């Protein structure tokens, strides 16, 4: 039995990494038991691998996204005022806003441009955080 960032056996694997650590049958069993218990195997080439507790995941920092979302909501509020109707920035809302008389003014165009820029900034950040569009949209308006 061998370990090199993964388990290897000569009866299963044709090639064993040259820097793999040779394990006794007991060490192999203990490491597999640790993995089955949810532990993480740590290994430095040339040393015996060992099991450690998995670190708690670091909570995502949403502060930057939340600030971008606040800007998005503010722009949506300005568009709602300009068109005289509820506006939350959905694709249907944007279509309706573009068909309004307000969208044809220079101020209306500036708001639509600001909304587009705001959405791009939000979408870059929510994708970095692993959120889908639907999850982001729910977060904007909760």
Secondary structure, 3 states (H helix, E strand, C coil): CEECCCEECCCCCCCCCCCCEECCHHHHHHHHHHHHCCCEEECCCCCCCEEECCCCCCCCCCHHHHHHHHHHHHHHHHHHHHHCCCCCCCHHHHHHHHCCHHHHCHHHHHHHHHHHHHHHHHHHHHHHCCCCHHHHHHHHHC
